[in-house]
């Protein structure tokens, strides 16, 4: 896993981390976990599910609210984080170290297009993650 400086962010507060194996690890931003408060439940997408960038594909719930999690890139869900499924509150401890699921991008071209629509950490912090 890279550092948050290399992550790309969606305006809907998800982060995407592109790993050397080509998979995209997905989590929620610190801003999102702070707004949610104590996370109690995570409804994960299904392995093998095809997703499109921006599509609501999962739900995270806290004592305060429930929030959709959107796909930051298009592709196929290939792995879920079993630690988060067992203990969703891990997201509150360090949201940039806790991934929720992994996406195998549809193609390199679609990944490049999707990444162009996401924000750098600096742009995210000065905009939706402020």
C-alpha positions as CSV (number, residue, x, y, z in Angstrom):
1,X,0.0,0.0,0.0
2,X,1.3,3.5,-0.9
3,X,0.9,6.6,1.2
4,X,-2.0,8.9,1.1
5,X,0.1,11.4,-0.9
6,X,-0.2,9.0,-3.9
7,X,-3.9,8.3,-3.5
8,X,-6.6,9.7,-5.8
9,X,-9.8,10.9,-4.2
10,X,-13.4,11.1,-5.4
11,X,-15.5,14.1,-4.5
12,X,-17.8,11.5,-2.7
13,X,-14.8,11.0,-0.2
14,X,-13.5,7.6,-1.4
15,X,-9.8,7.1,-2.0
16,X,-8.2,4.9,-4.6
17,X,-4.7,3.5,-4.4
18,X,-3.3,1.9,-7.6
19,X,-1.0,-1.0,-6.6
20,X,1.9,-2.4,-8.6
21,X,-0.2,-5.5,-9.5
22,X,-2.7,-3.2,-11.2
23,X,-5.5,-3.6,-8.6
24,X,-7.1,-0.5,-7.1
25,X,-7.5,-0.6,-3.4
26,X,-10.5,1.5,-2.1
27,X,-11.2,3.1,1.2
28,X,-12.9,6.2,2.7
29,X,-11.2,9.5,3.5
30,X,-10.5,10.8,7.0
31,X,-13.0,13.5,6.3
32,X,-15.7,10.8,5.6
33,X,-14.9,8.8,8.7
34,X,-15.0,12.0,10.9
35,X,-18.3,13.0,9.4
36,X,-19.7,9.5,10.0
37,X,-18.5,9.1,13.5
38,X,-18.2,5.6,15.0
39,X,-18.6,3.1,12.2
40,X,-20.7,0.2,13.2
41,X,-21.5,-1.7,9.9
42,X,-20.1,-2.2,6.4
43,X,-22.3,-3.7,3.6
44,X,-19.7,-4.7,1.1
45,X,-20.1,-5.1,-2.6
46,X,-20.1,-8.7,-4.0
47,X,-17.0,-10.4,-5.4
48,X,-17.3,-10.5,-9.1
49,X,-19.6,-7.5,-9.2
50,X,-19.0,-5.2,-12.2
51,X,-19.0,-1.6,-11.2
52,X,-18.9,1.8,-13.0
53,X,-17.1,4.9,-11.7
54,X,-19.4,7.0,-9.5
55,X,-21.9,4.1,-8.9
56,X,-23.0,3.5,-5.3
57,X,-21.8,0.0,-4.6
58,X,-21.6,-0.4,-0.8
59,X,-22.9,1.2,2.4
60,X,-21.1,2.2,5.6
61,X,-23.1,2.9,8.7
62,X,-22.3,4.7,11.9
63,X,-24.3,5.6,15.0
64,X,-25.0,8.9,13.2
65,X,-25.8,8.0,9.6
66,X,-25.5,5.6,6.7
67,X,-23.5,6.6,3.7
68,X,-23.1,5.1,0.2
69,X,-19.6,4.2,-1.0
70,X,-19.1,4.9,-4.7
71,X,-16.7,3.1,-7.0
72,X,-13.8,5.5,-7.8
73,X,-13.0,3.5,-10.9
74,X,-14.8,1.1,-13.2
75,X,-14.0,-2.6,-13.1
76,X,-14.7,-5.8,-11.2
77,X,-14.7,-6.3,-7.4
78,X,-12.0,-8.9,-6.8
79,X,-11.4,-8.9,-3.0
80,X,-13.0,-7.7,0.2
81,X,-11.1,-6.8,3.4
82,X,-12.1,-9.5,5.9
83,X,-10.8,-7.4,8.8
84,X,-13.3,-4.6,8.0
85,X,-16.1,-7.1,7.5
86,X,-15.4,-8.5,11.0
87,X,-14.6,-5.1,12.6
88,X,-15.9,-2.1,10.6
89,X,-14.8,0.3,13.4
90,X,-11.2,-0.2,12.1
91,X,-12.0,2.5,9.5
92,X,-12.1,5.0,12.4
93,X,-8.6,4.2,13.6
94,X,-6.7,5.0,10.4
95,X,-8.9,5.4,7.3
96,X,-5.8,5.6,5.0
97,X,-4.4,2.3,6.2
98,X,-7.7,0.4,6.0
99,X,-8.9,-0.6,2.6
100,X,-12.5,-1.8,2.1
101,X,-12.3,-3.7,-1.2
102,X,-10.2,-4.0,-4.4
103,X,-11.2,-3.4,-8.0
104,X,-9.6,-4.9,-11.1
105,X,-9.9,-2.1,-13.6
106,X,-11.9,-2.8,-16.8
107,X,-8.8,-1.8,-18.9
108,X,-5.7,0.4,-18.7
109,X,-7.5,2.9,-20.9
110,X,-10.6,3.1,-18.7
111,X,-8.4,3.3,-15.6
112,X,-6.5,6.2,-17.0
113,X,-9.7,8.0,-17.9
114,X,-11.2,7.3,-14.4
115,X,-8.0,8.5,-12.6
116,X,-8.1,11.8,-14.6
117,X,-11.5,12.5,-13.0
118,X,-10.2,11.9,-9.5
119,X,-8.5,14.5,-7.3
120,X,-5.0,14.6,-5.9
121,X,-4.7,14.8,-2.1
122,X,-3.9,18.5,-2.3
123,X,-7.0,19.2,-4.5
124,X,-9.2,17.0,-2.3
125,X,-8.1,18.8,0.9
126,X,-8.8,22.2,-0.7
127,X,-12.2,21.2,-2.0
128,X,-14.6,18.5,-0.9
129,X,-12.3,17.1,1.9
130,X,-11.7,20.5,3.4
